[in-house]
Amino acid sequence: MSGNLLSLAGWTFLPNLVTGWVQNLYYSITIRAGDPKPQPGSPRFIQHRRRIHILVVSAYLLYTIYEADWQIRLGSDFYQDLGLPHSATDREIKSRFRRLAAIHHPDKVGSSAPSSEGYFVHLRLAQDTLLNPAKRFAYERFGPDITTWQHCSSIRDYILHGLQSILPYYGAAAVGMYILGMLGYLEWGKYWRWLTLGCLCVFELHTISRPYFPSLASNFLNPLLTTLTNHPPYLPFQLIDLARKLSITMYIAFSQIGPLLQPPSLGNSPNPDIALKQQLDRLEATAKAADVEATRLMAMEMSPFVGDAGALKDVKNKMQSWLVQNTIRSDPMVRDAIGNELRKRRVDAPAGARGNR
C-alpha cells in the first residue's frame, strides 16, 4: 500500500516539477545570453512546456515499468530458486533438490552461516510445492501466497480461494473509477480505461482457470526474453502482477498525456467567429450590468428627495450648474477656446471702448 501511495504521489508532483526544471535547462542551452526567453503564458512557452511534459511523463512511465519488472525479479520464484525450467518433471525436481540439499544443508554448511537453515527450509518448501500437482498449479497462477492457504487440497479449492481475492480487487477498481468519473477526474480516455479493466479481468480469469500457460507468455514473451536477454521467463502470476501495475500506471500517465495530444485547433483555439461572438456577448452583458448598477446608484442618491417636487427641481438646477462649471468650463480645450475668444474681442474692440474699459 505504501508503495502505491508513493507511486501516486510521484505521478502527482514529479512530472510537473521535472518539466519546469527541464524547460529552464532547455532555455539555458538553446537561447544565447541576453536574448529574451519565452514568457510564461505565451504560445511558444506553452508549446515547449507541452512537448517537454509529454517526454517527461513518457520517461517516467518507462521507469515505472522497469521498476515493476525489477520488483518481480527481486521476488524470484521456486523454479529459479531450484534452477529448473517451468517444464521440469518430478524426477528433475527431486534430483535438483538433492544436489542443493547437499550444498545448503545446515549440517554441511555449519554454524558460520546462520541463514542456511532458513534457505534450506525454503528449498524444501519449493520442492514440496512443485511435487504436488494441485499446489504447483495454484503456485504458478497465484504465487507464493498459496503456501499459507488453509483447507485447500484440490485445484478447484485453490481456484475458488483465489477468486475471493480477485473479484474484490476488480470490484474496488470499478467503483473507484466510477467515483472519480463522477467527480470529474479521469475524463480523457474513459472508454479505453473501462475496456482495459475488462480485458485485464478476462485475462486473469482465463489464466487462473486453464491448465496451460497463457499463449502470450508461452509462445511470444518468454521465448523472446530467454533468447535475446538473460531475463528469466515469467510465470502466470508474475504476468498478472505486472499487468495490474502497468494498468494503474498507464491510467495515470495517459490522464496527463492524453489532453496534451489533442490538436490545439480542437482544444484551446476555437473558431475565430465563435470567439468574437462570445467576446461581444460578454461585453454586452457587462454594459447591461453597468447600466443597471448606475440606475440603482442614482435611485439611491435621489431617494431622500422622492415626493418633494421643489427639492427635486432645486437638485436638477444645481446638477446642471455643477456640470457646466466642472465639466465644461474646467476642460482645458474649453478654457483655451474661451481665452482665445476673449483676447480676440479685446483686439477687435474700438479704441474708445478699450480706453473706457
Buried (B, 14 or more C-beta within 10 A) or exposed (E): EEEEEEBEEBBEEEBEEBBBEBBEEEBEEEEEEEEEBBEEEEEEBBEBBBBBBBEBBEEBBEEBBEBBBEEBBEEEBBBBBBEBEBEBEEEBBEEBBEEBBEEBBBEEBEEEEEEBBEBBEBBEBBBBBBEBEBBBBBBBBBBBEBBEBEEBEEBEBBBEBBEEEBEEEBEEBBEEBEEBBEEEEBEBBEEEBBEBBEEBBEBBBEBBEEEEBBEBBBEEBBEEBEEEEEEBBBBBBBBBBBBBBBBBBBBBBBBBBBBBEEEEEEEEEEEEEEEEEEEEEEEEEEEEEEEEEEEEEEEEEEEEBEEEEEEEEEBEEEEEEEEEEEEEEEEEEEEEEEEEEEEEEEEEEEEEEEEEE
